[in-house]
Amino acid sequence: MNADLASDTAVEFAVEIADRLARPDAADLPTDQPWWHQSLAHGAPGVALLHIELAAAGIRPFDRAHEWLTVVVGKPVTAGASTGGFYGAPAVARALAGAATVRPGTYRSALAPLAQQIAADAHARVDTAHTRMDAGMLPLMAEFDTIRGLAGLGAYLLHHDAGGTALRAVLGALVRLTQPVMIEGEELPGWWTLTGPTGRVEDEFPGGHGNFGLAHGISGPLALLAQALRRGVIVDGQREALEAICACLDSWRIDTPGGHRWPYMITRDEARSRPAPVRHSGADRRPSWCYGTAGIARALHLAALALGDAPHGQIAEDALISAVTDPAQDALVSDTSLCHGYAGLARITARAATDTTGPAATRLHALATDLFHRARTQPVPDGPGVLEGAAGVGLAALAAATEPATGWDTCLLIT
């Protein structure tokens, strides 16, 4: 398929999805739910971003975007410790900031107080994290991860308030998170959590687990620390923290005939018994954004770029290429979503291609196009949101044709 035809197909797909989500008062939307107006993951802010992107590209008028933004700001917005990059003030602010980027000077009165609140909340959450670390306790995933924690807050701050004190505070806390701690006479990574991956204590994970995923694990802080370093936002110990996370991921890398892989997570017993085989072998798991080799490889790729580490960059590129070309891995991908489907793989691969040169860049660009067309053959998700819903697929489709005007995919920490 030639480039012009591929671009036209992508735009048509995005418009088709957006037209299904034309009206924010449609009967099949969960408009009565308290989370609806402020959930980027599942609700109105993501749909607003899709319409903003279409308006920025001159494909649809801005009126639809404004209707959705009216819903987004139409009710009180949650602030404080229960928010994150995908919910509450940061999620609402991301939609408004996207609109302000496309229409400079607009939405200031709504955005300004949210920006102040996000910065204040970030400082408060950093203070809580330091208090926890001072006490020698281990974190919950929601303290540091991309979905609910400091990595997700930092993703917003890096792109919308990079000069403020809040971002540096977040980076400092994540640097400290990488320092090992002694628990019951054992040395564990500072990001080890005593719960299972659900955030609850589980019999399957006695002693907790170490999570490697980009959505909920250490790859989120890795990606944020790397991107901040690339943009010249630097705190003490940042390079050392990046190197420590990379070394940990190196030690758990699984080299298979199909390429490099990483486990989704490791248990306390696995951490004690290395180099015994890893039970959660990433070799037989889908290579998704949220968990899986593609997301981890992109985080490592960003770290290698930030550190000027060409060998690790090559490992990350090879791992990503093998993950999306291995038939066994492809057989495990069952939907088109950003979170764990083809749309997410296409977006990761496209972003990696822009940071790569030579034959690998050509290969990654071609794979991104192929992955988008695989997404096109899957049913569009019923839900409207960004992570697992139609809005995310529409945004990824449009991004296959034109660079996102709002920078919406910065929420994924892949760029």
Secondary structure, DSSP 8 states (H G I E B T S, - for coil): --HHHHHHHHHHHHHHHHHHT--TT-TTS-TTSTTGGGBTTTSHHHHHHHHHHHHHTTSS-THHHHHHHHHHTSS----STT-BTTBSHHHHHHHHHHHHHHSTT-SHHHHHHHHHHHHHHHHHHHHHHHHHHHTT----HHHHSTTTSHHHHHHHHHHH-TTSHHHHHHHHHHHHHTS-EEETTEEE-TT-BSS-TTSS--TTSTT-EEE--TTTSTHHHHHHHHHHHHTT---TTHHHHHHHHHHHHHHT-EEETTEEE--SEEEHHHHHHTTS--SS-GGGS---SSSSHHHHHHHHHHHHHHHT-HHHHHHHHHHHHHHHH-HHHHTT-----TTTSHHHHHHHHHHHHHT--HHHHHHHHHHHHHHHHHHHTS---SS-SSSSSHHHHHHHHHHTTS--SS-GGGGGT--
